[in-house]
């Protein structure tokens, strides 16, 4: 958690939708946790999102994870850890299948084949 810091002031108590140009932590209804920068009630700037399926640390733009690093539990028991861009594994990473087979290399995925929920904030 100490990796997530900001020069922005702390968000004031109250609904997330009122948070603007501040740094704070929120837990969504599905249990996802986001700690980072906010703008106009949306995750925007540097932050970390964590759910049962994924941990992402990097840049958010208007509530979407855009560029950073992720650790993702995939359907069927596989695990991906590496670069993440525009809601998909992209760049250098490691994919470990459920049987332990490991692929280390470059990933370029243009279409989502998995459902990963970073949690939408309200």
PyMOL commands that set and color helices and strands:
alter all, ss='L'
color gray80, all
select helices_A, chain A and resi 16-18+75-77
alter helices_A, ss='H'
color red, helices_A
select strands_A, chain A and resi 22-27+33-39+42-50+54-61+64-73+79-85+88-96+102-108
alter strands_A, ss='S'
color yellow, strands_A
deselect
rebuild
show_as cartoon
